[in-house]
């Protein structure tokens, strides 16, 4: 008993210091390998039109969670514009806890890389996706399976290292990676 308390304390210190070395942007999503959460939201541009999970099916797709108040979203916006111009994968947006007017102004001023944007002012759909904040980007397989989740702004390095190989694998296999 005399050695249990110091040993337990030492073990807690080890766990604490190992935890400090972890990168929070590498926290895996529990959605990986599972169907994308179902949602139906009004579109940002037209409150009478809807955007739903099923709209992203049929080919590899990105769902990018963004907001006008998000500094990282502004940082990644040009990257999203480049990806949109390349046309290799459709980009869908999820406007997170934002106001419609400023969000529409943002896209008009900076460009609109999205095929469709769902408007989620209360963050209800985003919560189902496990969104911590913005920006976050999900890669979806043609069948709607969540393949990868990226926290923080997209950049050329993360695109080439994390997204491109998964997209190529999906295209080569005709579906989701590993299938």
VEXZA-797024 format. One record per atom (N, C-alpha, C): atom name; x, y, z; residue in one letter; residue number from 1. Coordinates in pm, 1 decimal. Atoms other than C-alpha are relative to their C-alpha. Example, Ala and Ser with C-alpha at 12.3 -4.5 7.8 and 13.67 -1.06 7.14 Angstrom:
// VEXZA-797024
PT   atomo         px         py         pz   residuo   num
PT       N       89.0     -119.0        0.0         a     1
PT      CA     1230.0     -450.0      780.0         a     1
PT       C       90.0      120.0        0.0         a     1
PT       N      -82.0     -119.0       -6.0         s     2
PT      CA     1367.0     -106.0      714.0         s     2
PT       C      -77.0      109.0       73.0         s     2
***
This chain:
// VEXZA-797024
PT   atomo         px         py         pz   residuo   num
PT       N       82.8     -119.3        0.0         x     1
PT      CA        0.0        0.0        0.0         x     1
PT       C       87.4      125.9        0.0         x     1
PT       N      -89.9     -114.7      -13.0         x     2
PT      CA      287.8      231.6       79.9         x     2
PT       C       50.5       48.4     -136.2         x     2
PT       N      -52.4      -35.4      131.8         x     3
PT      CA      404.5      224.1     -284.6         x     3
PT       C     -111.4       24.8     -103.5         x     3
PT       N      109.2      -16.2       94.9         x     4
PT      CA       59.6      229.7     -451.8         x     4
PT       C      -30.3      148.1      -28.1         x     4
PT       N       31.9     -141.4       18.6         x     5
PT      CA       -5.4      602.0     -397.6         x     5
PT       C      106.6       68.6      -87.0         x     5
PT       N      -99.6      -62.7       87.8         x     6
PT      CA      330.7      719.1     -540.2         x     6
PT       C       -1.8      -58.0     -142.4         x     6
PT       N        4.2       61.9      132.7         x     7
PT      CA      300.7      468.4     -828.9         x     7
PT       C     -119.8       52.8      -78.6         x     7
PT       N      119.6      -53.7       64.9         x     8
PT      CA      -52.9      588.9     -906.1         x     8
PT       C       21.2      144.4      -42.9         x     8
PT       N      -29.6     -139.0       31.2         x     9
PT      CA       61.1      951.9     -894.4         x     9
PT       C       95.3        8.9     -119.5         x     9
PT       N      -95.2        2.8      110.8         x    10
PT      CA      352.2      873.9    -1126.4         x    10
PT       C      -70.8      -35.9     -131.1         x    10
PT       N       74.7       40.6      118.8         x    11
PT      CA      117.9      699.3    -1371.5         x    11
PT       C      -86.1      115.6      -53.4         x    11
PT       N       78.9     -116.0       42.0         x    12
PT      CA     -111.9     1004.9    -1377.7         x    12
PT       C       86.9      106.3      -66.1         x    12
PT       N      -92.1      -96.7       60.3         x    13
PT      CA      185.7     1230.6    -1450.7         x    13
PT       C       42.3      -43.8     -139.7         x    13
PT       N      -39.4       51.9      131.0         x    14
PT      CA      295.5     1006.6    -1737.1         x    14
PT       C     -113.0       21.8     -101.3         x    14
PT       N      114.4      -17.6       89.5         x    15
PT      CA      -54.6     1011.3    -1889.6         x    15
PT       C      -17.5      148.0      -34.3         x    15
PT       N       13.6     -143.7       23.3         x    16
PT      CA      -71.3     1390.6    -1847.2         x    16
PT       C      103.6       49.9     -100.0         x    16
PT       N     -105.3      -50.3       87.8         x    17
PT      CA      263.9     1455.3    -2015.6         x    17
PT       C       -7.4      -60.3     -140.4         x    17
PT       N       20.2       59.1      132.6         x    18
PT      CA      193.1     1213.2    -2300.4         x    18
PT       C     -113.3       73.5      -70.1         x    18
PT       N      112.8      -73.0       56.6         x    19
PT      CA     -138.9     1392.9    -2354.0         x    19
PT       C       38.7      136.8      -52.1         x    19
PT       N      -45.0     -130.8       45.6         x    20
PT      CA       41.8     1724.9    -2390.2         x    20
PT       C       64.6       -5.9     -137.6         x    20
PT       N      -67.7       14.4      129.5         x    21
PT      CA      225.0     1590.4    -2694.5         x    21
PT       C      -96.7      -31.7     -113.2         x    21
PT       N       97.3       33.2      103.7         x    22
PT      CA      -93.8     1495.3    -2880.0         x    22
PT       C      -41.9      125.1      -74.4         x    22
PT       N       44.1     -110.4       83.5         x    23
PT      CA     -207.0     1716.3    -3164.9         x    23
PT       C     -152.7       -0.5       -4.7         x    23
PT       N      146.3        0.8       -1.2         x    24
PT      CA     -572.6     1820.2    -3116.2         x    24
PT       C      -61.3       -1.2     -139.6         x    24
PT       N       55.1        3.9      135.3         x    25
PT      CA     -615.7     1855.5    -3493.8         x    25
PT       C       -1.0     -141.5      -55.3         x    25
PT       N       -2.1      138.4       45.3         x    26
PT      CA     -556.8     1480.9    -3523.3         x    26
PT       C      -97.9      -88.0       76.7         x    26
PT       N      100.1       75.4      -73.0         x    27
PT      CA     -851.1     1380.2    -3304.9         x    27
PT       C      -88.1      -70.5     -102.8         x    27
PT       N       79.2       70.4      100.1         x    28
PT      CA    -1023.8     1105.7    -3504.1         x    28
PT       C     -149.6       18.9       24.5         x    28
PT       N      144.9      -13.5      -11.0         x    29
PT      CA    -1393.0     1141.0    -3575.0         x    29
PT       C      -61.6     -138.7       17.9         x    29
PT       N       69.6      128.4      -12.5         x    30
PT      CA    -1622.6      861.6    -3455.9         x    30
PT       C      -84.6      -31.6     -122.8         x    30
PT       N       79.2       22.2      121.6         x    31
PT      CA    -1800.1      902.8    -3791.4         x    31
PT       C       76.7      -71.9     -110.1         x    31
PT       N      -80.1       61.4      105.8         x    32
PT      CA    -1509.9      763.0    -3996.0         x    32
PT       C      -46.5     -143.8      -22.9         x    32
PT       N       45.6      134.0       36.1         x    33
PT      CA    -1630.6      454.6    -4181.3         x    33
PT       C     -149.2      -22.0       18.9         x    33
PT       N      144.3       11.8      -23.7         x    34
PT      CA    -1995.7      524.6    -4096.2         x    34
PT       C      -75.0       90.7      -97.1         x    34
PT       N       79.5      -87.4       87.5         x    35
PT      CA    -2279.3      676.6    -4298.3         x    35
PT       C       -3.0      143.3       54.6         x    35
PT       N        8.9     -141.0      -39.2         x    36
PT      CA    -2288.2     1055.4    -4294.7         x    36
PT       C     -131.7       24.1       71.7         x    36
PT       N      124.5      -30.8      -70.5         x    37
PT      CA    -2543.3     1191.7    -4047.6         x    37
PT       C     -103.2       63.4      -93.9         x    37
PT       N      107.5      -52.0       84.0         x    38
PT      CA    -2876.0     1262.6    -4212.3         x    38
PT       C      -40.8      139.1       47.9         x    38
PT       N       50.9     -132.9      -31.2         x    39
PT      CA    -2988.8     1623.3    -4228.7         x    39
PT       C      -75.7       53.8     -120.4         x    39
PT       N       64.3      -77.3      105.1         x    40
PT      CA    -3211.7     1852.4    -4429.3         x    40
PT       C      -10.5      141.8       52.8         x    40
PT       N       -6.7     -139.6      -40.8         x    41
PT      CA    -3150.6     2224.7    -4406.6         x    41
PT       C      -43.7       90.0     -114.7         x    41
PT       N       20.3      -96.0      107.5         x    42
PT      CA    -3261.5     2531.7    -4596.4         x    42
PT       C      135.9       39.2      -57.5         x    42
PT       N     -126.2      -45.4       58.3         x    43
PT      CA    -2997.4     2651.4    -4838.9         x    43
PT       C       25.4      143.8       44.6         x    43
PT       N      -37.3     -135.7      -39.4         x    44
PT      CA    -2808.9     2967.0    -4756.4         x    44
PT       C      -60.5      102.8      -96.6         x    44
PT       N       43.6      -97.3       99.9         x    45
PT      CA    -2907.7     3137.3    -5081.8         x    45
PT       C     -151.1        8.1      -16.8         x    45
PT       N      145.4        1.9       18.4         x    46
PT      CA    -3276.3     3036.0    -5080.9         x    46
PT       C      -64.7      -77.5      114.9         x    46
PT       N       60.8       67.5     -114.9         x    47
PT      CA    -3461.7     2961.2    -4756.0         x    47
PT       C     -112.5      -97.1      -37.3         x    47
PT       N      107.2       90.0       44.4         x    48
PT      CA    -3734.3     2786.2    -4960.2         x    48
PT       C       54.5     -130.5      -57.9         x    48
PT       N      -62.8      120.9       54.8         x    49
PT      CA    -3489.2     2532.4    -5109.9         x    49
PT       C       69.2      -76.0      112.3         x    49
PT       N      -63.3       83.7     -102.2         x    50
PT      CA    -3340.2     2244.1    -4915.4         x    50
PT       C      128.8      -63.3      -50.2         x    50
PT       N     -125.2       72.6       23.0         x    51
PT      CA    -2998.4     2080.3    -4893.6         x    51
PT       C        0.2     -115.3       98.9         x    51
PT       N        6.1      118.8      -84.8         x    52
PT      CA    -2983.2     1725.2    -4759.6         x    52
PT       C      121.3      -89.3      -25.2         x    52
PT       N     -111.5       93.5        9.6         x    53
PT      CA    -2727.2     1452.1    -4703.8         x    53
PT       C        1.7      -69.4     -136.0         x    53
PT       N        9.9       71.3      127.1         x    54
PT      CA    -2850.5     1270.1    -5013.5         x    54
PT       C       49.6       78.8     -119.8         x    54
PT       N      -48.3      -83.5      110.8         x    55
PT      CA    -2748.0     1564.9    -5233.1         x    55
PT       C      149.0      -18.1      -25.8         x    55
PT       N     -144.9       16.2       14.0         x    56
PT      CA    -2383.0     1470.7    -5176.5         x    56
PT       C       39.9     -138.4      -49.3         x    56
PT       N      -28.9      137.6       40.9         x    57
PT      CA    -2411.1     1110.1    -5296.5         x    57
PT       C       35.3       -9.7     -147.8         x    57
PT       N      -25.5       31.1      140.0         x    58
PT      CA    -2281.5      960.3    -5620.1         x    58
PT       C      144.5       11.3      -43.1         x    58
PT       N     -143.1      -12.3       29.3         x    59
PT      CA    -1915.2     1061.5    -5619.2         x    59
PT       C       67.7       53.3      124.9         x    59
PT       N      -66.9      -58.0     -116.2         x    60
PT      CA    -1647.7     1161.1    -5368.9         x    60
PT       C      -37.2      148.3       11.8         x    60
PT       N       41.7     -138.5      -21.8         x    61
PT      CA    -1748.4     1493.5    -5213.0         x    61
PT       C       59.9       52.7      130.0         x    61
PT       N      -44.5      -66.7     -122.2         x    62
PT      CA    -1635.0     1744.9    -4952.4         x    62
PT       C     -117.5       73.1       61.3         x    62
PT       N       91.1      -85.1      -74.8         x    63
PT      CA    -1851.2     1899.5    -4683.0         x    63
PT       C       87.2       88.4       87.8         x    63
PT       N      -83.0      -96.9      -71.4         x    64
PT      CA    -1684.8     2214.4    -4552.4         x    64
PT       C      -88.1       82.5       93.7         x    64
PT       N       72.8      -75.9     -101.6         x    65
PT      CA    -1813.5     2368.5    -4228.6         x    65
PT       C       72.1      133.1       17.5         x    65
PT       N      -62.1     -131.9       -1.1         x    66
PT      CA    -1752.6     2744.1    -4226.4         x    66
PT       C      -94.8      104.2       59.6         x    66
PT       N       77.6     -112.9      -50.9         x    67
PT      CA    -1867.8     3076.8    -4084.4         x    67
PT       C       76.3      129.0      -26.2         x    67
PT       N      -63.9     -128.6       25.4         x    68
PT      CA    -1799.2     3444.7    -4142.3         x    68
PT       C       83.5       47.2      118.7         x    68
PT       N      -72.9      -40.7     -120.7         x    69
PT      CA    -1677.1     3490.3    -3782.4         x    69
PT       C      127.1      -81.5       20.1         x    69
PT       N     -111.3       94.7      -14.9         x    70
PT      CA    -1413.0     3219.1    -3832.7         x    70
PT       C      122.9       48.2      -77.5         x    70
PT       N     -123.6      -47.8       63.8         x    71
PT      CA    -1060.9     3349.4    -3900.4         x    71
PT       C       62.9     -108.0      -87.8         x    71
PT       N      -56.4      109.7       78.6         x    72
PT      CA     -943.6     3007.0    -4021.7         x    72
PT       C      -75.0      -23.6     -130.3         x    72
PT       N       79.7       16.0      122.0         x    73
PT      CA    -1227.4     2998.9    -4275.1         x    73
PT       C       46.8       97.7     -107.2         x    73
PT       N      -51.7      -98.9       95.7         x    74
PT      CA    -1093.5     3314.8    -4435.4         x    74
PT       C      135.6      -46.7      -53.2         x    74
PT       N     -132.3       50.2       39.9         x    75
PT      CA     -744.8     3159.5    -4440.1         x    75
PT       C      -12.4     -107.7     -107.2         x    75
PT       N       11.3      112.2       93.8         x    76
PT      CA     -864.0     2847.9    -4625.2         x    76
PT       C      -82.9       32.4     -124.0         x    76
PT       N       95.5      -26.9      107.5         x    77
PT      CA    -1108.7     3021.6    -4860.3         x    77
PT       C       62.8       -5.6     -140.0         x    77
PT       N      -63.8        2.4      132.7         x    78
PT      CA     -864.8     3070.2    -5149.4         x    78
PT       C       30.9     -144.6      -41.7         x    78
PT       N      -25.2      141.6       30.8         x    79
PT      CA     -770.8     2700.2    -5125.5         x    79
PT       C     -129.1      -65.8      -50.4         x    79
PT       N      128.3       55.0       44.5         x    80
PT      CA    -1139.9     2608.3    -5155.4         x    80
PT       C      -35.5       50.3     -139.9         x    80
PT       N       25.2      -54.5      133.7         x    81
PT      CA    -1170.6     2839.2    -5456.4         x    81
PT       C       83.9      -73.5     -104.4         x    81
PT       N      -86.7       73.9       92.9         x    82
PT      CA     -874.6     2664.1    -5623.0         x    82
PT       C      -54.9     -140.6      -24.4         x    82
PT       N       55.3      134.7       14.4         x    83
PT      CA    -1027.2     2321.7    -5555.4         x    83
PT       C     -128.6        2.7      -82.5         x    83
PT       N      124.4      -12.9       75.2         x    84
PT      CA    -1360.1     2438.9    -5691.8         x    84
PT       C       28.7       20.9     -148.1         x    84
PT       N      -36.5      -24.2      140.1         x    85
PT      CA    -1198.5     2569.3    -6010.4         x    85
PT       C       54.7     -126.6      -66.1         x    85
PT       N      -54.4      124.8       54.8         x    86
PT      CA    -1014.6     2238.0    -6055.7         x    86
PT       C     -112.0      -98.0      -33.0         x    86
PT       N      117.2       81.6       28.9         x    87
PT      CA    -1351.6     2061.0    -6039.6         x    87
PT       C       15.3     -148.7       23.7         x    87
PT       N      -21.9      143.0      -21.2         x    88
PT      CA    -1210.5     1727.4    -5923.4         x    88
PT       C      -99.4      -62.4       97.2         x    88
PT       N       92.7       50.5     -101.0         x    89
PT      CA    -1449.6     1693.5    -5630.9         x    89
PT       C      -95.5      114.0       36.8         x    89
PT       N       92.7     -107.1      -36.8         x    90
PT      CA    -1769.0     1886.7    -5554.2         x    90
PT       C       15.7       37.0      147.7         x    90
PT       N      -11.1      -50.6     -136.1         x    91
PT      CA    -1755.2     2102.9    -5243.2         x    91
PT       C     -137.0       52.1       42.0         x    91
PT       N      125.0      -45.3      -58.3         x    92
PT      CA    -2066.6     2147.4    -5033.9         x    92
PT       C       34.3       74.0      128.8         x    92
PT       N      -26.5      -78.7     -119.6         x    93
PT      CA    -2084.9     2398.6    -4752.1         x    93
PT       C     -106.7      -19.7      105.0         x    93
PT       N       91.2       -1.7     -113.4         x    94
PT      CA    -2241.6     2399.3    -4409.8         x    94
PT       C       33.4      126.6       77.6         x    94
PT       N      -22.0     -127.9      -66.6         x    95
PT      CA    -2272.4     2754.9    -4279.8         x    95
PT       C      -43.3      -15.6      145.4         x    95
PT       N       12.4       39.9     -139.8         x    96
PT      CA    -2231.6     2711.4    -3904.2         x    96
PT       C      -16.9      119.6       93.5         x    96
PT       N       25.3     -101.9     -103.0         x    97
PT      CA    -2387.8     2935.9    -3637.6         x    97
PT       C       32.6      140.8      -49.3         x    97
PT       N      -29.8     -126.2       66.9         x    98
PT      CA    -2386.2     3237.8    -3863.4         x    98
PT       C     -130.3       71.6      -31.1         x    98
PT       N      115.6      -74.6       46.0         x    99
PT      CA    -2621.3     3502.3    -3996.3         x    99
PT       C       -2.3       -2.8     -152.3         x    99
PT       N       16.1       17.2      144.7         x   100
PT      CA    -2758.2     3466.6    -4347.8         x   100
PT       C       57.8      117.9      -79.0         x   100
PT       N      -44.9     -118.1       74.7         x   101
PT      CA    -2687.8     3824.0    -4465.1         x   101
PT       C      151.5        9.2      -10.6         x   101
PT       N     -146.0       -6.0        8.8         x   102
PT      CA    -2319.1     3839.3    -4371.5         x   102
PT       C       61.7     -118.7      -74.9         x   102
PT       N      -53.4      117.6       70.1         x   103
PT      CA    -2265.6     3484.8    -4504.3         x   103
PT       C      -14.1       16.2     -151.4         x   103
PT       N       18.9      -23.1      143.2         x   104
PT      CA    -2412.6     3575.8    -4843.5         x   104
PT       C       95.5      108.5      -50.3         x   104
PT       N      -94.0     -106.1       37.5         x   105
PT      CA    -2201.9     3895.1    -4851.6         x   105
PT       C      142.4      -55.1      -10.7         x   105
PT       N     -132.3       63.1       -0.6         x   106
PT      CA    -1890.0     3688.3    -4768.6         x   106
PT       C       24.2      -71.9     -132.5         x   106
PT       N      -15.3       76.1      123.6         x   107
PT      CA    -1947.5     3457.4    -5065.3         x   107
PT       C        1.1       90.6     -122.5         x   107
PT       N        0.2      -92.5      113.2         x   108
PT      CA    -2023.8     3747.9    -5297.4         x   108
PT       C      134.4       71.9      -10.5         x   108
PT       N     -126.9      -74.1        0.5         x   109
PT      CA    -1704.0     3929.6    -5194.7         x   109
PT       C      120.6      -89.3      -28.8         x   109
PT       N     -118.3       86.8        9.5         x   110
PT      CA    -1463.4     3632.4    -5175.0         x   110
PT       C      -11.2     -108.0     -107.5         x   110
PT       N       22.5      107.0       96.4         x   111
PT      CA    -1617.8     3394.7    -5429.0         x   111
PT       C      -71.0     -116.2       67.5         x   111
PT       N       78.4      111.3      -53.0         x   112
PT      CA    -1840.2     3092.6    -5387.0         x   112
PT       C       51.6     -132.1      -56.0         x   112
PT       N      -53.6      127.3       47.8         x   113
PT      CA    -1660.1     2756.6    -5409.6         x   113
PT       C      -98.5     -116.2       13.4         x   113
PT       N       91.3      107.4      -38.1         x   114
PT      CA    -1967.4     2558.9    -5300.8         x   114
PT       C     -104.7      -28.8     -107.2         x   114
PT       N      108.9       42.0       88.0         x   115
PT      CA    -2209.1     2360.1    -5511.4         x   115
PT       C     -132.9       39.8       64.3         x   115
PT       N      116.4      -37.7      -80.5         x   116
PT      CA    -2469.0     2416.3    -5237.2         x   116
PT       C       48.9       25.5      142.2         x   116
PT       N      -32.3      -27.1     -140.0         x   117
PT      CA    -2454.4     2560.3    -4886.0         x   117
PT       C     -125.9      -16.9       83.4         x   117
PT       N      107.9       12.8      -97.0         x   118
PT      CA    -2679.9     2444.4    -4604.9         x   118
PT       C       15.8      104.7      108.3         x   118
PT       N       -0.9     -104.7     -102.4         x   119
PT      CA    -2774.0     2709.5    -4350.8         x   119
PT       C      -38.9      -61.2      134.0         x   119
PT       N       16.1       63.2     -131.8         x   120
PT      CA    -2733.6     2585.2    -3990.9         x   120
PT       C       24.2      104.0      110.2         x   120
PT       N      -26.0     -111.6      -91.8         x   121
PT      CA    -2775.1     2899.3    -3773.8         x   121
PT       C        8.0      -40.7      147.2         x   121
PT       N       -3.2       45.6     -139.4         x   122
PT      CA    -2829.6     2706.9    -3449.6         x   122
PT       C      104.4     -109.0       23.3         x   122
PT       N     -101.6      103.7      -12.2         x   123
PT      CA    -2564.7     2443.3    -3520.9         x   123
PT       C      -54.9     -138.7       27.7         x   123
PT       N       63.1      128.7      -31.2         x   124
PT      CA    -2810.7     2153.6    -3487.0         x   124
PT       C       55.7     -112.5      -87.4         x   124
PT       N      -54.3      103.3       89.4         x   125
PT      CA    -2696.6     1958.0    -3795.3         x   125
PT       C      149.1      -18.1       25.4         x   125
PT       N     -144.5        6.0      -25.5         x   126
PT      CA    -2334.2     2043.6    -3719.8         x   126
PT       C       31.2      -84.3      122.7         x   126
PT       N      -18.1       79.0     -121.4         x   127
PT      CA    -2369.7     1888.5    -3375.4         x   127
PT       C       -4.1     -149.1      -32.2         x   127
PT       N        8.4      141.3       40.6         x   128
PT      CA    -2474.5     1557.2    -3536.9         x   128
PT       C      126.9      -45.7      -71.3         x   128
PT       N     -124.3       30.3       70.9         x   129
PT      CA    -2155.6     1574.0    -3744.2         x   129
PT       C      120.4        2.6       93.8         x   129
PT       N     -110.4       -5.4      -95.5         x   130
PT      CA    -1945.5     1618.8    -3429.8         x   130
PT       C       89.8      120.0      -21.8         x   130
PT       N      -78.5     -119.3       27.4         x   131
PT      CA    -1833.4     1966.4    -3530.6         x   131
PT       C       39.1       68.2      130.2         x   131
PT       N      -54.1      -71.2     -115.3         x   132
PT      CA    -1611.5     2133.2    -3271.3         x   132
PT       C       -4.8      150.3      -22.8         x   132
PT       N       -7.8     -140.2       38.1         x   133
PT      CA    -1588.7     2464.0    -3454.3         x   133
PT       C       23.2        5.9     -148.9         x   133
PT       N      -24.6      -13.3      143.5         x   134
PT      CA    -1498.4     2596.2    -3792.8         x   134
PT       C      142.2       51.3      -19.1         x   134
PT       N       48.3       88.4      105.5         x   135
PT      CA    -1342.1     2525.1    -4028.2         x   135
PT       C       27.1     -147.6       31.2         x   135
PT       N      -16.9      144.7        0.6         x   136
PT      CA    -1383.8     2151.0    -4050.4         x   136
PT       C      -44.9      -48.8     -136.2         x   136
PT       N       32.6       51.6      132.3         x   137
PT      CA    -1390.5     1951.7    -4372.0         x   137
PT       C       -7.3     -151.9        4.8         x   137
PT       N       23.0      144.0        5.0         x   138
PT      CA    -1530.2     1603.1    -4424.6         x   138
PT       C       11.5      -46.6     -144.3         x   138
PT       N       -5.1       65.6      129.9         x   139
PT      CA    -1448.6     1376.6    -4718.0         x   139
PT       C     -100.1     -114.6        3.5         x   139
PT       N      103.6      102.5        7.8         x   140
PT      CA    -1741.8     1158.4    -4820.1         x   140
PT       C       21.7      -88.3     -121.3         x   140
PT       N       -3.1       96.0      110.5         x   141
PT      CA    -1741.8      845.6    -5033.5         x   141
PT       C     -128.4       15.1      -81.2         x   141
PT       N      120.4      -10.2       82.3         x   142
PT      CA    -1993.5      817.7    -5318.5         x   142
PT       C     -126.0      -55.4       67.3         x   142
PT       N      116.3       57.3      -68.2         x   143
PT      CA    -2219.8      606.0    -5094.0         x   143
PT       C      -38.3       76.8      126.7         x   143
PT       N       32.4      -80.9     -116.8         x   144
PT      CA    -2219.9      873.5    -4820.6         x   144
PT       C       76.2      -36.6      125.3         x   144
PT       N      -82.7       35.5     -114.3         x   145
PT      CA    -1967.4      707.9    -4590.9         x   145
PT       C      100.0      111.6       28.1         x   145
PT       N     -100.1      -99.6      -37.6         x   146
PT      CA    -1749.5      953.1    -4398.0         x   146
PT       C      136.2      -68.2       -5.0         x   146
PT       N     -131.0       60.2       22.1         x   147
PT      CA    -1393.5      876.8    -4507.4         x   147
PT       C      108.6       68.7       82.4         x   147
PT       N     -106.1      -75.6      -67.7         x   148
PT      CA    -1191.1     1152.7    -4342.2         x   148
PT       C      -57.7      130.6       53.1         x   148
PT       N       38.0     -129.2      -57.3         x   149
PT      CA    -1230.3     1459.8    -4120.3         x   149
PT       C      126.7       80.3       24.5         x   149
PT       N     -113.8      -90.8      -18.4         x   150
PT      CA     -990.4     1754.1    -4127.1         x   150
PT       C      -43.9      117.2       85.5         x   150
PT       N       25.9     -114.7      -86.0         x   151
PT      CA     -989.4     2008.9    -3844.8         x   151
PT       C       92.9      113.1      -38.5         x   151
PT       N      -81.9     -116.3       31.0         x   152
PT      CA     -868.1     2358.7    -3921.7         x   152
PT       C       -0.3       29.7     -148.7         x   152
PT       N       -2.0      -41.1      140.5         x   153
PT      CA     -795.9     2536.4    -4248.3         x   153
PT       C       68.7     -102.0      -90.8         x   153
PT       N      -64.3       82.6      102.9         x   154
PT      CA     -724.5     2329.6    -4557.7         x   154
PT       C      116.5       78.0      -59.4         x   154
PT       N     -114.4      -60.2       67.9         x   155
PT      CA     -387.5     2396.2    -4716.5         x   155
PT       C       50.0     -101.2     -101.9         x   155
PT       N      -47.2       93.0      104.1         x   156
PT      CA     -203.6     2244.0    -5014.2         x   156
PT       C       63.8     -127.0       57.2         x   156
PT       N      -64.7      117.1      -58.4         x   157
PT      CA       -0.2     2011.5    -4789.3         x   157
PT       C      -99.8     -101.8       51.2         x   157
PT       N       99.8       93.8      -52.8         x   158
PT      CA     -297.5     1860.5    -4607.3         x   158
PT       C      -86.4      -56.0     -112.9         x   158
PT       N       77.8       49.1      113.4         x   159
PT      CA     -489.5     1836.4    -4934.5         x   159
PT       C       74.5     -113.9      -68.7         x   159
PT       N      -78.5      100.8       70.9         x   160
PT      CA     -209.8     1641.6    -5107.3         x   160
PT       C       26.3     -124.3       85.0         x   160
PT       N      -34.3      113.2      -86.6         x   161
PT      CA     -126.0     1423.0    -4807.5         x   161
PT       C     -121.3      -80.6       45.9         x   161
PT       N      113.3       68.9      -62.8         x   162
PT      CA     -469.2     1341.2    -4667.0         x   162
PT       C     -118.6      -25.0      -93.6         x   162
PT       N      119.4       11.5       82.9         x   163
PT      CA     -736.7     1398.6    -4929.4         x   163
PT       C       26.0      -70.0     -133.1         x   163
PT       N      -24.9       52.4      134.6         x   164
PT      CA     -584.6     1320.9    -5270.6         x   164
PT       C       16.1     -152.4       -1.5         x   164
PT       N      -12.4      146.9        4.1         x   165
PT      CA     -474.6      962.3    -5187.0         x   165
PT       C     -133.1      -71.5       26.3         x   165
PT       N      129.7       62.9      -29.3         x   166
PT      CA     -817.2      880.8    -5040.8         x   166
PT       C      -95.6       13.3     -118.5         x   166
PT       N       86.4      -19.3      116.5         x   167
PT      CA     -999.0     1028.7    -5339.8         x   167
PT       C       43.6      -91.8     -113.3         x   167
PT       N      -50.1       90.8      105.2         x   168
PT      CA     -775.4      836.8    -5582.6         x   168
PT       C      -38.7     -143.7       28.6         x   168
PT       N       35.4      137.8      -36.9         x   169
PT      CA     -838.8      514.6    -5391.4         x   169
PT       C     -148.6      -25.2      -24.5         x   169
PT       N      143.9       15.8       22.5         x   170
PT      CA    -1215.2      572.4    -5403.1         x   170
PT       C      -30.0      -13.4     -148.6         x   170
PT       N       24.4        3.1      144.5         x   171
PT      CA    -1207.2      639.8    -5775.9         x   171
PT       C       48.6     -132.6      -58.9         x   171
PT       N      -56.2      125.5       51.9         x   172
PT      CA     -985.0      336.3    -5843.1         x   172
PT       C      -85.0     -120.7       40.0         x   172
PT       N       76.8      115.6      -47.8         x   173
PT      CA    -1201.3      104.0    -5633.0         x   173
PT       C     -147.3       10.3      -35.2         x   173
PT       N      140.4      -16.8       35.1         x   174
PT      CA    -1531.1      246.6    -5753.6         x   174
PT       C      -89.2       19.3      121.4         x   174
PT       N       80.6      -19.7     -121.4         x   175
PT      CA    -1643.8      325.4    -5399.5         x   175
PT       C       81.2       58.3      111.6         x   175
PT       N      -68.5      -48.7     -118.0         x   176
PT      CA    -1512.0      376.8    -5050.7         x   176
PT       C      136.7      -65.6       14.5         x   176
PT       N     -131.4       61.7      -24.6         x   177
PT      CA    -1149.4      318.2    -4950.1         x   177
PT       C      -15.9     -128.3       79.7         x   177
PT       N        0.9      126.1      -73.6         x   178
PT      CA    -1086.3      -33.3    -4832.1         x   178
PT       C     -112.9      -93.3      -37.2         x   178
PT       N      111.6       88.2       38.3         x   179
PT      CA    -1391.0     -179.8    -5004.8         x   179
PT       C       29.8      -71.9     -128.3         x   179
***
